[in-house]
Amino acid sequence: MKILAYTTDKRKLFYADAIEEAFGLPIEYLDEIPSQTGVGELLIVELDTIPDELIEEIKYTTLKYVYVVDDFTQRNLNRFLPLGGNLCVLKSMGQDEYIEALFGRFHLMEIYKLFHVVSRTDMELFRLINRAGNGEKGKLSDILFGSTSENTMDVSLSRLRKKLRDPEIGNDFFRVITKKGRLYLVNQLNHYKIADYLVVE
């Protein structure tokens, strides 16, 4: 996993030290904004101004990023935010709230990237597992395939898991774990651990 930053004059990100400590990774500052990022490459953008040229450069790409918002009156903000997936964090947040928000935005960013590499059925399965938190296999199978038989679900899960770890996509930022007939979505940000409150004994 990498944390990338594109800032005005490669200036240090807001709360940079706290970000590096929370994620246990150094921030890599970029000379120019990329046209896309790989799985687990998490891009944060913080700019004094948003030039028209930058919008023209990225508007036909699939690039996703978290934008650090100082002031909602910033020129071109209403055009720039949607291009990156409407993912932002506010400088007005306290440090702990800011880091927690980043975790959530990074999770969403990686989901948006998946839209471009998995089929509609796979994406729907992924979305339902994510939404349910600890979805029961039989129930999810019934919703998706109209049958509580787990055979179809197992085939679909196998296909989804393969796509999540496909070398052409990148490393497996997300993993789907089966535990006691329930499906859990975990990711690199939480070291693939299932949150305690989701576990059903």
Residue pairs with C-beta under 8 A, 6 or more apart in sequence:
1 23
1 25
1 40
1 41
1 42
1 171
1 173
1 188
1 189
2 25
2 28
2 40
2 41
2 42
3 19
3 20
3 23
3 25
3 26
3 27
3 28
3 42
3 44
4 27
4 28
4 29
4 30
4 34
4 37
4 41
4 42
4 43
4 44
5 13
5 16
5 27
5 28
5 29
5 30
5 43
5 44
5 45
5 46
6 29
6 30
6 32
6 33
6 43
6 44
6 45
6 46
6 47
6 65
7 13
7 29
7 45
7 46
7 47
8 46
8 47
8 48
8 49
10 29
10 30
10 31
11 46
13 19
13 27
13 44
13 46
13 68
14 46
14 68
14 91
14 98
15 95
15 98
15 99
16 27
18 95
18 98
18 99
19 27
19 44
19 99
19 102
20 26
20 27
22 99
22 102
22 103
23 189
27 44
33 45
33 54
33 57
33 58
33 63
34 43
34 63
35 58
35 61
35 63
36 61
36 62
36 63
37 43
37 63
37 64
37 65
37 113
38 170
39 110
39 113
39 169
39 170
39 171
39 172
39 173
40 110
40 170
40 171
40 173
40 188
41 170
42 66
42 106
42 109
42 110
43 63
43 64
43 65
43 66
43 109
44 65
44 66
44 67
44 68
44 102
45 65
45 66
45 67
45 68
45 84
46 67
46 68
47 54
49 74
49 75
49 76
50 74
50 75
50 76
50 77
50 79
50 80
51 76
52 76
54 80
55 76
55 79
55 80
55 83
58 83
59 83
62 113
62 116
63 83
63 84
64 84
64 85
64 87
64 109
64 112
64 113
65 84
65 85
65 87
65 109
66 84
66 87
66 88
66 89
66 102
66 105
66 106
66 109
67 80
67 81
67 84
67 87
67 88
67 89
68 88
68 89
68 91
69 77
69 88
69 89
69 90
69 91
70 91
81 87
81 88
85 108
85 109
85 112
87 105
87 108
87 109
88 105
89 98
89 101
89 102
89 105
90 98
90 101
93 101
103 189
106 189
107 187
107 189
110 173
110 174
110 187
111 126
111 130
114 123
114 126
114 164
114 174
115 123
117 163
117 166
117 169
118 126
118 160
118 163
121 144
121 156
122 156
122 159
122 160
122 163
124 144
125 140
125 144
125 156
125 157
125 160
126 160
126 174
126 176
126 185
128 135
128 140
128 143
128 144
129 135
129 140
129 176
129 183
129 184
129 185
130 185
132 140
132 183
133 184
133 185
133 195
133 198
134 182
134 183
134 184
134 194
134 198
134 199
134 200
135 182
135 183
136 181
136 182
136 183
137 150
137 153
137 178
137 181
137 182
137 183
138 148
138 150
138 181
139 148
140 153
140 183
141 147
141 148
141 149
141 150
141 152
141 153
142 148
144 153
144 156
145 152
145 153
145 156
157 176
157 178
157 183
160 176
161 175
161 176
163 169
164 172
164 173
164 174
164 175
164 176
165 171
165 172
171 188
172 188
173 187
173 188
174 185
174 186
174 187
175 185
175 186
175 187
175 192
176 183
176 184
176 185
177 183
177 184
177 185
177 186
177 192
177 194
178 184
179 194
179 199
180 200
182 200
184 194
184 198
186 192
186 193
186 194
